[in-house]
Amino acid sequence: MPKTDAYEAELLGAYDKGLLKSVATKSELLKFKAAARATAIKDRRVNIRLSAGDLQDIQVKALEEGLPYQTLIASVLHKYVTGRLAERGGRPKAAGAAHKPMARRADKGST
């Protein structure tokens, strides 16, 4: 567990004592809840092929993070498409800068 500084310790103490109160309005909370629900809805299934080594590495990383490997993959993809996936030693790119949507074609088999 990372070491906490004095300010963090003060905040944790205030939280534990129940001294912190939300400043969000009811409408803001409803908006946040709706956004969280929309983000959490997984209504599409995707099948991909990965090398055995990559899959094993992903499963190890997921185990280290304490989550299912499918959830880790979905999280990484979500961060990529929202521009929040940082390269090693880099910083997150602005939203939308990480990718450009591909045009959809009506014929089957295209990506």
PDB file as gemmi writes it, atoms N, CA and C in Angstrom:
CRYST1    1.000    1.000    1.000  90.00  90.00  90.00 P 1                      
ATOM      1  N   MET A   1       0.844  -1.182   0.000  1.00  0.00           N  
ATOM      2  CA  MET A   1       0.000   0.000   0.000  1.00  0.00           C  
ATOM      3  C   MET A   1       0.886   1.240   0.000  1.00  0.00           C  
ATOM      4  N   PRO A   2       0.564   2.241  -0.841  1.00  0.00           N  
ATOM      5  CA  PRO A   2       1.387   3.445  -0.908  1.00  0.00           C  
ATOM      6  C   PRO A   2       1.335   4.233   0.404  1.00  0.00           C  
ATOM      7  N   LYS A   3       2.413   4.912   0.682  1.00  0.00           N  
ATOM      8  CA  LYS A   3       2.505   5.749   1.874  1.00  0.00           C  
ATOM      9  C   LYS A   3       1.619   6.978   1.697  1.00  0.00           C  
ATOM     10  N   THR A   4       0.863   7.342   2.733  1.00  0.00           N  
ATOM     11  CA  THR A   4       0.017   8.526   2.655  1.00  0.00           C  
ATOM     12  C   THR A   4       0.718   9.705   3.301  1.00  0.00           C  
ATOM     13  N   ASP A   5       0.481  10.880   2.719  1.00  0.00           N  
ATOM     14  CA  ASP A   5       1.059  12.085   3.319  1.00  0.00           C  
ATOM     15  C   ASP A   5       0.072  12.637   4.362  1.00  0.00           C  
ATOM     16  N   ALA A   6       0.424  13.718   5.004  1.00  0.00           N  
ATOM     17  CA  ALA A   6      -0.383  14.280   6.086  1.00  0.00           C  
ATOM     18  C   ALA A   6      -1.770  14.689   5.606  1.00  0.00           C  
ATOM     19  N   TYR A   7      -1.841  15.280   4.418  1.00  0.00           N  
ATOM     20  CA  TYR A   7      -3.129  15.720   3.875  1.00  0.00           C  
ATOM     21  C   TYR A   7      -4.041  14.524   3.610  1.00  0.00           C  
ATOM     22  N   GLU A   8      -3.473  13.471   3.007  1.00  0.00           N  
ATOM     23  CA  GLU A   8      -4.264  12.272   2.743  1.00  0.00           C  
ATOM     24  C   GLU A   8      -4.727  11.629   4.044  1.00  0.00           C  
ATOM     25  N   ALA A   9      -3.865  11.600   5.048  1.00  0.00           N  
ATOM     26  CA  ALA A   9      -4.228  11.040   6.346  1.00  0.00           C  
ATOM     27  C   ALA A   9      -5.369  11.840   6.976  1.00  0.00           C  
ATOM     28  N   GLU A  10      -5.320  13.158   6.822  1.00  0.00           N  
ATOM     29  CA  GLU A  10      -6.383  14.014   7.352  1.00  0.00           C  
ATOM     30  C   GLU A  10      -7.704  13.724   6.639  1.00  0.00           C  
ATOM     31  N   LEU A  11      -7.652  13.592   5.311  1.00  0.00           N  
ATOM     32  CA  LEU A  11      -8.863  13.277   4.559  1.00  0.00           C  
ATOM     33  C   LEU A  11      -9.436  11.921   4.946  1.00  0.00           C  
ATOM     34  N   LEU A  12      -8.560  10.918   5.062  1.00  0.00           N  
ATOM     35  CA  LEU A  12      -9.018   9.584   5.456  1.00  0.00           C  
ATOM     36  C   LEU A  12      -9.646   9.606   6.845  1.00  0.00           C  
ATOM     37  N   GLY A  13      -9.047  10.361   7.761  1.00  0.00           N  
ATOM     38  CA  GLY A  13      -9.609  10.484   9.103  1.00  0.00           C  
ATOM     39  C   GLY A  13     -10.979  11.139   9.086  1.00  0.00           C  
ATOM     40  N   ALA A  14     -11.128  12.206   8.294  1.00  0.00           N  
ATOM     41  CA  ALA A  14     -12.416  12.888   8.184  1.00  0.00           C  
ATOM     42  C   ALA A  14     -13.464  11.971   7.566  1.00  0.00           C  
ATOM     43  N   TYR A  15     -13.060  11.187   6.578  1.00  0.00           N  
ATOM     44  CA  TYR A  15     -13.991  10.238   5.948  1.00  0.00           C  
ATOM     45  C   TYR A  15     -14.441   9.188   6.960  1.00  0.00           C  
ATOM     46  N   ASP A  16     -13.483   8.624   7.679  1.00  0.00           N  
ATOM     47  CA  ASP A  16     -13.799   7.597   8.671  1.00  0.00           C  
ATOM     48  C   ASP A  16     -14.739   8.108   9.756  1.00  0.00           C  
ATOM     49  N   LYS A  17     -14.637   9.394  10.096  1.00  0.00           N  
ATOM     50  CA  LYS A  17     -15.493   9.986  11.127  1.00  0.00           C  
ATOM     51  C   LYS A  17     -16.837  10.456  10.570  1.00  0.00           C  
ATOM     52  N   GLY A  18     -17.022  10.343   9.247  1.00  0.00           N  
ATOM     53  CA  GLY A  18     -18.286  10.765   8.637  1.00  0.00           C  
ATOM     54  C   GLY A  18     -18.425  12.266   8.512  1.00  0.00           C  
ATOM     55  N   LEU A  19     -17.303  12.980   8.482  1.00  0.00           N  
ATOM     56  CA  LEU A  19     -17.337  14.441   8.424  1.00  0.00           C  
ATOM     57  C   LEU A  19     -17.445  14.997   7.011  1.00  0.00           C  
ATOM     58  N   LEU A  20     -17.253  14.155   6.001  1.00  0.00           N  
ATOM     59  CA  LEU A  20     -17.296  14.629   4.626  1.00  0.00           C  
ATOM     60  C   LEU A  20     -18.712  14.494   4.070  1.00  0.00           C  
ATOM     61  N   LYS A  21     -19.154  15.509   3.382  1.00  0.00           N  
ATOM     62  CA  LYS A  21     -20.493  15.519   2.786  1.00  0.00           C  
ATOM     63  C   LYS A  21     -20.376  15.759   1.286  1.00  0.00           C  
ATOM     64  N   SER A  22     -21.242  15.127   0.526  1.00  0.00           N  
ATOM     65  CA  SER A  22     -21.250  15.300  -0.921  1.00  0.00           C  
ATOM     66  C   SER A  22     -21.690  16.711  -1.276  1.00  0.00           C  
ATOM     67  N   VAL A  23     -21.069  17.293  -2.284  1.00  0.00           N  
ATOM     68  CA  VAL A  23     -21.462  18.611  -2.762  1.00  0.00           C  
ATOM     69  C   VAL A  23     -22.226  18.512  -4.074  1.00  0.00           C  
ATOM     70  N   ALA A  24     -22.431  17.292  -4.567  1.00  0.00           N  
ATOM     71  CA  ALA A  24     -23.161  17.095  -5.817  1.00  0.00           C  
ATOM     72  C   ALA A  24     -24.649  17.320  -5.593  1.00  0.00           C  
ATOM     73  N   THR A  25     -25.284  17.966  -6.572  1.00  0.00           N  
ATOM     74  CA  THR A  25     -26.733  18.164  -6.501  1.00  0.00           C  
ATOM     75  C   THR A  25     -27.434  16.877  -6.916  1.00  0.00           C  
ATOM     76  N   LYS A  26     -28.737  16.805  -6.652  1.00  0.00           N  
ATOM     77  CA  LYS A  26     -29.500  15.612  -7.031  1.00  0.00           C  
ATOM     78  C   LYS A  26     -29.450  15.400  -8.537  1.00  0.00           C  
ATOM     79  N   SER A  27     -29.544  16.483  -9.313  1.00  0.00           N  
ATOM     80  CA  SER A  27     -29.512  16.336 -10.771  1.00  0.00           C  
ATOM     81  C   SER A  27     -28.145  15.852 -11.245  1.00  0.00           C  
ATOM     82  N   GLU A  28     -27.085  16.326 -10.602  1.00  0.00           N  
ATOM     83  CA  GLU A  28     -25.747  15.848 -10.961  1.00  0.00           C  
ATOM     84  C   GLU A  28     -25.594  14.369 -10.639  1.00  0.00           C  
ATOM     85  N   LEU A  29     -26.075  13.951  -9.464  1.00  0.00           N  
ATOM     86  CA  LEU A  29     -25.999  12.541  -9.094  1.00  0.00           C  
ATOM     87  C   LEU A  29     -26.760  11.664 -10.079  1.00  0.00           C  
ATOM     88  N   LEU A  30     -27.950  12.109 -10.495  1.00  0.00           N  
ATOM     89  CA  LEU A  30     -28.724  11.353 -11.476  1.00  0.00           C  
ATOM     90  C   LEU A  30     -27.983  11.255 -12.805  1.00  0.00           C  
ATOM     91  N   LYS A  31     -27.349  12.344 -13.203  1.00  0.00           N  
ATOM     92  CA  LYS A  31     -26.575  12.349 -14.445  1.00  0.00           C  
ATOM     93  C   LYS A  31     -25.391  11.387 -14.349  1.00  0.00           C  
ATOM     94  N   PHE A  32     -24.696  11.405 -13.219  1.00  0.00           N  
ATOM     95  CA  PHE A  32     -23.552  10.509 -13.017  1.00  0.00           C  
ATOM     96  C   PHE A  32     -23.993   9.047 -13.001  1.00  0.00           C  
ATOM     97  N   LYS A  33     -25.116   8.765 -12.339  1.00  0.00           N  
ATOM     98  CA  LYS A  33     -25.625   7.391 -12.293  1.00  0.00           C  
ATOM     99  C   LYS A  33     -26.001   6.900 -13.691  1.00  0.00           C  
ATOM    100  N   ALA A  34     -26.644   7.767 -14.477  1.00  0.00           N  
ATOM    101  CA  ALA A  34     -27.027   7.388 -15.847  1.00  0.00           C  
ATOM    102  C   ALA A  34     -25.788   7.123 -16.696  1.00  0.00           C  
ATOM    103  N   ALA A  35     -24.768   7.954 -16.547  1.00  0.00           N  
ATOM    104  CA  ALA A  35     -23.531   7.763 -17.310  1.00  0.00           C  
ATOM    105  C   ALA A  35     -22.848   6.461 -16.903  1.00  0.00           C  
ATOM    106  N   ALA A  36     -22.845   6.165 -15.616  1.00  0.00           N  
ATOM    107  CA  ALA A  36     -22.224   4.924 -15.137  1.00  0.00           C  
ATOM    108  C   ALA A  36     -22.963   3.709 -15.671  1.00  0.00           C  
ATOM    109  N   ARG A  37     -24.298   3.762 -15.657  1.00  0.00           N  
ATOM    110  CA  ARG A  37     -25.080   2.643 -16.200  1.00  0.00           C  
ATOM    111  C   ARG A  37     -24.796   2.453 -17.682  1.00  0.00           C  
ATOM    112  N   ALA A  38     -24.789   3.544 -18.433  1.00  0.00           N  
ATOM    113  CA  ALA A  38     -24.561   3.461 -19.877  1.00  0.00           C  
ATOM    114  C   ALA A  38     -23.174   2.911 -20.184  1.00  0.00           C  
ATOM    115  N   THR A  39     -22.205   3.277 -19.366  1.00  0.00           N  
ATOM    116  CA  THR A  39     -20.838   2.796 -19.563  1.00  0.00           C  
ATOM    117  C   THR A  39     -20.730   1.315 -19.227  1.00  0.00           C  
ATOM    118  N   ALA A  40     -21.484   0.886 -18.230  1.00  0.00           N  
ATOM    119  CA  ALA A  40     -21.381  -0.500 -17.762  1.00  0.00           C  
ATOM    120  C   ALA A  40     -22.149  -1.485 -18.629  1.00  0.00           C  
ATOM    121  N   ILE A  41     -23.073  -1.001 -19.438  1.00  0.00           N  
ATOM    122  CA  ILE A  41     -23.871  -1.907 -20.268  1.00  0.00           C  
ATOM    123  C   ILE A  41     -22.988  -2.519 -21.342  1.00  0.00           C  
ATOM    124  N   LYS A  42     -22.969  -3.813 -21.346  1.00  0.00           N  
ATOM    125  CA  LYS A  42     -22.196  -4.536 -22.361  1.00  0.00           C  
ATOM    126  C   LYS A  42     -23.201  -5.299 -23.203  1.00  0.00           C  
ATOM    127  N   ASP A  43     -23.541  -4.732 -24.349  1.00  0.00           N  
ATOM    128  CA  ASP A  43     -24.595  -5.320 -25.166  1.00  0.00           C  
ATOM    129  C   ASP A  43     -24.087  -5.945 -26.462  1.00  0.00           C  
ATOM    130  N   ARG A  44     -22.773  -6.052 -26.603  1.00  0.00           N  
ATOM    131  CA  ARG A  44     -22.185  -6.670 -27.800  1.00  0.00           C  
ATOM    132  C   ARG A  44     -21.152  -7.700 -27.393  1.00  0.00           C  
ATOM    133  N   ARG A  45     -21.061  -8.744 -28.188  1.00  0.00           N  
ATOM    134  CA  ARG A  45     -20.064  -9.779 -27.954  1.00  0.00           C  
ATOM    135  C   ARG A  45     -19.067  -9.726 -29.104  1.00  0.00           C  
ATOM    136  N   VAL A  46     -17.787  -9.859 -28.772  1.00  0.00           N  
ATOM    137  CA  VAL A  46     -16.728  -9.844 -29.771  1.00  0.00           C  
ATOM    138  C   VAL A  46     -15.834 -11.053 -29.542  1.00  0.00           C  
ATOM    139  N   ASN A  47     -15.494 -11.736 -30.610  1.00  0.00           N  
ATOM    140  CA  ASN A  47     -14.540 -12.839 -30.528  1.00  0.00           C  
ATOM    141  C   ASN A  47     -13.265 -12.415 -31.230  1.00  0.00           C  
ATOM    142  N   ILE A  48     -12.139 -12.588 -30.566  1.00  0.00           N  
ATOM    143  CA  ILE A  48     -10.860 -12.242 -31.165  1.00  0.00           C  
ATOM    144  C   ILE A  48      -9.887 -13.401 -30.963  1.00  0.00           C  
ATOM    145  N   ARG A  49      -8.904 -13.459 -31.811  1.00  0.00           N  
ATOM    146  CA  ARG A  49      -7.853 -14.460 -31.664  1.00  0.00           C  
ATOM    147  C   ARG A  49      -6.609 -13.762 -31.144  1.00  0.00           C  
ATOM    148  N   LEU A  50      -6.010 -14.355 -30.127  1.00  0.00           N  
ATOM    149  CA  LEU A  50      -4.780 -13.842 -29.533  1.00  0.00           C  
ATOM    150  C   LEU A  50      -3.756 -14.954 -29.520  1.00  0.00           C  
ATOM    151  N   SER A  51      -2.502 -14.565 -29.508  1.00  0.00           N  
ATOM    152  CA  SER A  51      -1.464 -15.590 -29.353  1.00  0.00           C  
ATOM    153  C   SER A  51      -1.572 -16.156 -27.940  1.00  0.00           C  
ATOM    154  N   ALA A  52      -1.150 -17.390 -27.786  1.00  0.00           N  
ATOM    155  CA  ALA A  52      -1.197 -18.030 -26.472  1.00  0.00           C  
ATOM    156  C   ALA A  52      -0.390 -17.231 -25.450  1.00  0.00           C  
ATOM    157  N   GLY A  53       0.753 -16.721 -25.876  1.00  0.00           N  
ATOM    158  CA  GLY A  53       1.593 -15.935 -24.965  1.00  0.00           C  
ATOM    159  C   GLY A  53       0.929 -14.651 -24.513  1.00  0.00           C  
ATOM    160  N   ASP A  54       0.294 -13.926 -25.474  1.00  0.00           N  
ATOM    161  CA  ASP A  54      -0.397 -12.684 -25.110  1.00  0.00           C  
ATOM    162  C   ASP A  54      -1.536 -12.963 -24.140  1.00  0.00           C  
ATOM    163  N   LEU A  55      -2.313 -14.007 -24.420  1.00  0.00           N  
ATOM    164  CA  LEU A  55      -3.426 -14.337 -23.538  1.00  0.00           C  
ATOM    165  C   LEU A  55      -2.924 -14.695 -22.150  1.00  0.00           C  
ATOM    166  N   GLN A  56      -1.859 -15.455 -22.072  1.00  0.00           N  
ATOM    167  CA  GLN A  56      -1.303 -15.820 -20.778  1.00  0.00           C  
ATOM    168  C   GLN A  56      -0.827 -14.571 -20.032  1.00  0.00           C  
ATOM    169  N   ASP A  57      -0.160 -13.663 -20.737  1.00  0.00           N  
ATOM    170  CA  ASP A  57       0.305 -12.419 -20.101  1.00  0.00           C  
ATOM    171  C   ASP A  57      -0.871 -11.581 -19.608  1.00  0.00           C  
ATOM    172  N   ILE A  58      -1.941 -11.524 -20.404  1.00  0.00           N  
ATOM    173  CA  ILE A  58      -3.139 -10.767 -20.008  1.00  0.00           C  
ATOM    174  C   ILE A  58      -3.753 -11.397 -18.760  1.00  0.00           C  
ATOM    175  N   GLN A  59      -3.818 -12.717 -18.737  1.00  0.00           N  
ATOM    176  CA  GLN A  59      -4.393 -13.402 -17.573  1.00  0.00           C  
ATOM    177  C   GLN A  59      -3.558 -13.160 -16.321  1.00  0.00           C  
ATOM    178  N   VAL A  60      -2.237 -13.121 -16.460  1.00  0.00           N  
ATOM    179  CA  VAL A  60      -1.364 -12.836 -15.316  1.00  0.00           C  
ATOM    180  C   VAL A  60      -1.610 -11.412 -14.824  1.00  0.00           C  
ATOM    181  N   LYS A  61      -1.663 -10.444 -15.756  1.00  0.00           N  
ATOM    182  CA  LYS A  61      -1.904  -9.040 -15.372  1.00  0.00           C  
ATOM    183  C   LYS A  61      -3.258  -8.907 -14.671  1.00  0.00           C  
ATOM    184  N   ALA A  62      -4.274  -9.589 -15.210  1.00  0.00           N  
ATOM    185  CA  ALA A  62      -5.606  -9.523 -14.613  1.00  0.00           C  
ATOM    186  C   ALA A  62      -5.587 -10.102 -13.202  1.00  0.00           C  
ATOM    187  N   LEU A  63      -4.880 -11.198 -13.020  1.00  0.00           N  
ATOM    188  CA  LEU A  63      -4.761 -11.810 -11.701  1.00  0.00           C  
ATOM    189  C   LEU A  63      -4.087 -10.842 -10.726  1.00  0.00           C  
ATOM    190  N   GLU A  64      -3.042 -10.155 -11.193  1.00  0.00           N  
ATOM    191  CA  GLU A  64      -2.359  -9.166 -10.357  1.00  0.00           C  
ATOM    192  C   GLU A  64      -3.290  -8.022  -9.970  1.00  0.00           C  
ATOM    193  N   GLU A  65      -4.193  -7.653 -10.892  1.00  0.00           N  
ATOM    194  CA  GLU A  65      -5.134  -6.560 -10.639  1.00  0.00           C  
ATOM    195  C   GLU A  65      -6.371  -7.031  -9.878  1.00  0.00           C  
ATOM    196  N   GLY A  66      -6.555  -8.353  -9.784  1.00  0.00           N  
ATOM    197  CA  GLY A  66      -7.704  -8.897  -9.061  1.00  0.00           C  
ATOM    198  C   GLY A  66      -9.011  -8.794  -9.808  1.00  0.00           C  
ATOM    199  N   LEU A  67      -8.966  -8.961 -11.147  1.00  0.00           N  
ATOM    200  CA  LEU A  67     -10.182  -8.910 -11.932  1.00  0.00           C  
ATOM    201  C   LEU A  67     -10.127  -9.945 -13.051  1.00  0.00           C  
ATOM    202  N   PRO A  68     -11.286 -10.300 -13.598  1.00  0.00           N  
ATOM    203  CA  PRO A  68     -11.300 -11.268 -14.702  1.00  0.00           C  
ATOM    204  C   PRO A  68     -10.558 -10.714 -15.918  1.00  0.00           C  
ATOM    205  N   TYR A  69      -9.922 -11.602 -16.673  1.00  0.00           N  
ATOM    206  CA  TYR A  69      -9.121 -11.120 -17.801  1.00  0.00           C  
ATOM    207  C   TYR A  69      -9.980 -10.474 -18.885  1.00  0.00           C  
ATOM    208  N   GLN A  70     -11.235 -10.937 -19.054  1.00  0.00           N  
ATOM    209  CA  GLN A  70     -12.108 -10.297 -20.044  1.00  0.00           C  
ATOM    210  C   GLN A  70     -12.397  -8.849 -19.647  1.00  0.00           C  
ATOM    211  N   THR A  71     -12.553  -8.615 -18.352  1.00  0.00           N  
ATOM    212  CA  THR A  71     -12.799  -7.262 -17.848  1.00  0.00           C  
ATOM    213  C   THR A  71     -11.583  -6.378 -18.096  1.00  0.00           C  
ATOM    214  N   LEU A  72     -10.391  -6.931 -17.893  1.00  0.00           N  
ATOM    215  CA  LEU A  72      -9.166  -6.176 -18.163  1.00  0.00           C  
ATOM    216  C   LEU A  72      -9.083  -5.793 -19.639  1.00  0.00           C  
ATOM    217  N   ILE A  73      -9.371  -6.733 -20.524  1.00  0.00           N  
ATOM    218  CA  ILE A  73      -9.330  -6.455 -21.964  1.00  0.00           C  
ATOM    219  C   ILE A  73     -10.331  -5.363 -22.314  1.00  0.00           C  
ATOM    220  N   ALA A  74     -11.565  -5.483 -21.793  1.00  0.00           N  
ATOM    221  CA  ALA A  74     -12.591  -4.470 -22.072  1.00  0.00           C  
ATOM    222  C   ALA A  74     -12.176  -3.102 -21.554  1.00  0.00           C  
ATOM    223  N   SER A  75     -11.544  -3.071 -20.382  1.00  0.00           N  
ATOM    224  CA  SER A  75     -11.096  -1.810 -19.801  1.00  0.00           C  
ATOM    225  C   SER A  75     -10.016  -1.151 -20.649  1.00  0.00           C  
ATOM    226  N   VAL A  76      -9.055  -1.950 -21.096  1.00  0.00           N  
ATOM    227  CA  VAL A  76      -7.978  -1.411 -21.936  1.00  0.00           C  
ATOM    228  C   VAL A  76      -8.557  -0.863 -23.242  1.00  0.00           C  
ATOM    229  N   LEU A  77      -9.461  -1.606 -23.850  1.00  0.00           N  
ATOM    230  CA  LEU A  77     -10.077  -1.133 -25.094  1.00  0.00           C  
ATOM    231  C   LEU A  77     -10.876   0.148 -24.867  1.00  0.00           C  
ATOM    232  N   HIS A  78     -11.605   0.206 -23.756  1.00  0.00           N  
ATOM    233  CA  HIS A  78     -12.384   1.410 -23.448  1.00  0.00           C  
ATOM    234  C   HIS A  78     -11.462   2.618 -23.257  1.00  0.00           C  
ATOM    235  N   LYS A  79     -10.374   2.424 -22.534  1.00  0.00           N  
ATOM    236  CA  LYS A  79      -9.428   3.521 -22.334  1.00  0.00           C  
ATOM    237  C   LYS A  79      -8.820   3.961 -23.662  1.00  0.00           C  
ATOM    238  N   TYR A  80      -8.567   3.008 -24.543  1.00  0.00           N  
ATOM    239  CA  TYR A  80      -7.991   3.350 -25.854  1.00  0.00           C  
ATOM    240  C   TYR A  80      -8.954   4.215 -26.663  1.00  0.00           C  
ATOM    241  N   VAL A  81     -10.207   3.782 -26.767  1.00  0.00           N  
ATOM    242  CA  VAL A  81     -11.137   4.521 -27.626  1.00  0.00           C  
ATOM    243  C   VAL A  81     -11.552   5.857 -27.027  1.00  0.00           C  
ATOM    244  N   THR A  82     -11.397   6.028 -25.713  1.00  0.00           N  
ATOM    245  CA  THR A  82     -11.717   7.317 -25.106  1.00  0.00           C  
ATOM    246  C   THR A  82     -10.491   8.211 -24.962  1.00  0.00           C  
ATOM    247  N   GLY A  83      -9.333   7.733 -25.444  1.00  0.00           N  
ATOM    248  CA  GLY A  83      -8.126   8.556 -25.424  1.00  0.00           C  
ATOM    249  C   GLY A  83      -7.448   8.627 -24.077  1.00  0.00           C  
ATOM    250  N   ARG A  84      -7.766   7.699 -23.172  1.00  0.00           N  
ATOM    251  CA  ARG A  84      -7.172   7.734 -21.841  1.00  0.00           C  
ATOM    252  C   ARG A  84      -6.132   6.648 -21.626  1.00  0.00           C  
ATOM    253  N   LEU A  85      -5.726   5.979 -22.679  1.00  0.00           N  
ATOM    254  CA  LEU A  85      -4.701   4.952 -22.560  1.00  0.00           C  
ATOM    255  C   LEU A  85      -3.352   5.608 -22.787  1.00  0.00           C  
ATOM    256  N   ALA A  86      -2.500   5.575 -21.769  1.00  0.00           N  
ATOM    257  CA  ALA A  86      -1.194   6.225 -21.856  1.00  0.00           C  
ATOM    258  C   ALA A  86      -0.139   5.221 -22.282  1.00  0.00           C  
ATOM    259  N   GLU A  87       0.763   5.655 -23.149  1.00  0.00           N  
ATOM    260  CA  GLU A  87       1.895   4.814 -23.510  1.00  0.00           C  
ATOM    261  C   GLU A  87       2.893   4.843 -22.375  1.00  0.00           C  
ATOM    262  N   ARG A  88       3.736   3.812 -22.291  1.00  0.00           N  
ATOM    263  CA  ARG A  88       4.738   3.785 -21.234  1.00  0.00           C  
ATOM    264  C   ARG A  88       5.604   5.026 -21.307  1.00  0.00           C  
ATOM    265  N   GLY A  89       5.757   5.688 -20.166  1.00  0.00           N  
ATOM    266  CA  GLY A  89       6.581   6.884 -20.114  1.00  0.00           C  
ATOM    267  C   GLY A  89       5.891   8.095 -20.704  1.00  0.00           C  
ATOM    268  N   GLY A  90       4.682   7.900 -21.187  1.00  0.00           N  
ATOM    269  CA  GLY A  90       3.955   9.007 -21.797  1.00  0.00           C  
ATOM    270  C   GLY A  90       2.825   9.474 -20.919  1.00  0.00           C  
ATOM    271  N   ARG A  91       1.964  10.256 -21.503  1.00  0.00           N  
ATOM    272  CA  ARG A  91       0.800  10.727 -20.770  1.00  0.00           C  
ATOM    273  C   ARG A  91      -0.424  10.469 -21.631  1.00  0.00           C  
ATOM    274  N   PRO A  92      -1.625  10.455 -21.037  1.00  0.00           N  
ATOM    275  CA  PRO A  92      -2.830  10.195 -21.819  1.00  0.00           C  
ATOM    276  C   PRO A  92      -3.015  11.231 -22.910  1.00  0.00           C  
ATOM    277  N   LYS A  93      -3.530  10.770 -24.029  1.00  0.00           N  
ATOM    278  CA  LYS A  93      -3.824  11.686 -25.126  1.00  0.00           C  
ATOM    279  C   LYS A  93      -5.207  12.273 -24.915  1.00  0.00           C  
ATOM    280  N   ALA A  94      -5.484  13.381 -25.565  1.00  0.00           N  
ATOM    281  CA  ALA A  94      -6.799  13.998 -25.454  1.00  0.00           C  
ATOM    282  C   ALA A  94      -7.842  13.056 -26.017  1.00  0.00           C  
ATOM    283  N   ALA A  95      -9.034  13.096 -25.444  1.00  0.00           N  
ATOM    284  CA  ALA A  95     -10.111  12.223 -25.911  1.00  0.00           C  
ATOM    285  C   ALA A  95     -10.328  12.439 -27.397  1.00  0.00           C  
ATOM    286  N   GLY A  96     -10.502  11.348 -28.116  1.00  0.00           N  
ATOM    287  CA  GLY A  96     -10.713  11.428 -29.552  1.00  0.00           C  
ATOM    288  C   GLY A  96      -9.430  11.408 -30.348  1.00  0.00           C  
ATOM    289  N   ALA A  97      -8.320  11.688 -29.712  1.00  0.00           N  
ATOM    290  CA  ALA A  97      -7.047  11.729 -30.430  1.00  0.00           C  
ATOM    291  C   ALA A  97      -6.439  10.345 -30.595  1.00  0.00           C  
ATOM    292  N   ALA A  98      -6.909   9.401 -29.814  1.00  0.00           N  
ATOM    293  CA  ALA A  98      -6.303   8.065 -29.824  1.00  0.00           C  
ATOM    294  C   ALA A  98      -6.664   7.268 -31.061  1.00  0.00           C  
ATOM    295  N   HIS A  99      -7.826   7.513 -31.637  1.00  0.00           N  
ATOM    296  CA  HIS A  99      -8.211   6.745 -32.807  1.00  0.00           C  
ATOM    297  C   HIS A  99      -9.156   7.552 -33.669  1.00  0.00           C  
ATOM    298  N   LYS A 100      -9.312   7.125 -34.869  1.00  0.00           N  
ATOM    299  CA  LYS A 100     -10.295   7.704 -35.768  1.00  0.00           C  
ATOM    300  C   LYS A 100     -11.263   6.592 -36.116  1.00  0.00           C  
ATOM    301  N   PRO A 101     -12.575   6.829 -35.990  1.00  0.00           N  
ATOM    302  CA  PRO A 101     -13.526   5.777 -36.288  1.00  0.00           C  
ATOM    303  C   PRO A 101     -13.387   5.323 -37.735  1.00  0.00           C  
ATOM    304  N   MET A 102     -13.512   4.029 -37.926  1.00  0.00           N  
ATOM    305  CA  MET A 102     -13.442   3.483 -39.275  1.00  0.00           C  
ATOM    306  C   MET A 102     -14.830   3.564 -39.909  1.00  0.00           C  
ATOM    307  N   ALA A 103     -14.869   3.828 -41.179  1.00  0.00           N  
ATOM    308  CA  ALA A 103     -16.152   3.878 -41.870  1.00  0.00           C  
ATOM    309  C   ALA A 103     -16.743   2.479 -41.890  1.00  0.00           C  
ATOM    310  N   ARG A 104     -18.031   2.391 -41.677  1.00  0.00           N  
ATOM    311  CA  ARG A 104     -18.685   1.082 -41.701  1.00  0.00           C  
ATOM    312  C   ARG A 104     -19.142   0.780 -43.108  1.00  0.00           C  
ATOM    313  N   ARG A 105     -18.912  -0.453 -43.489  1.00  0.00           N  
ATOM    314  CA  ARG A 105     -19.347  -0.892 -44.806  1.00  0.00           C  
ATOM    315  C   ARG A 105     -20.473  -1.880 -44.646  1.00  0.00           C  
ATOM    316  N   ALA A 106     -21.371  -1.886 -45.606  1.00  0.00           N  
ATOM    317  CA  ALA A 106     -22.556  -2.728 -45.516  1.00  0.00           C  
ATOM    318  C   ALA A 106     -22.223  -4.202 -45.816  1.00  0.00           C  
ATOM    319  N   ASP A 107     -21.163  -4.461 -46.593  1.00  0.00           N  
ATOM    320  CA  ASP A 107     -20.890  -5.837 -46.942  1.00  0.00           C  
ATOM    321  C   ASP A 107     -20.317  -6.603 -45.770  1.00  0.00           C  
ATOM    322  N   LYS A 108     -20.647  -7.892 -45.692  1.00  0.00           N  
ATOM    323  CA  LYS A 108     -20.165  -8.739 -44.589  1.00  0.00           C  
ATOM    324  C   LYS A 108     -18.680  -8.988 -44.719  1.00  0.00           C  
ATOM    325  N   GLY A 109     -18.058  -9.184 -43.564  1.00  0.00           N  
ATOM    326  CA  GLY A 109     -16.646  -9.532 -43.558  1.00  0.00           C  
ATOM    327  C   GLY A 109     -15.710  -8.342 -43.546  1.00  0.00           C  
ATOM    328  N   SER A 110     -16.229  -7.143 -43.658  1.00  0.00           N  
ATOM    329  CA  SER A 110     -15.340  -5.975 -43.610  1.00  0.00           C  
ATOM    330  C   SER A 110     -15.196  -5.491 -42.192  1.00  0.00           C  
ATOM    331  N   THR A 111     -14.081  -4.845 -41.914  1.00  0.00           N  
ATOM    332  CA  THR A 111     -13.856  -4.304 -40.573  1.00  0.00           C  
ATOM    333  C   THR A 111     -13.545  -2.858 -40.646  1.00  0.00           C  
TER     334      THR A 111                                                      
END                                                                             
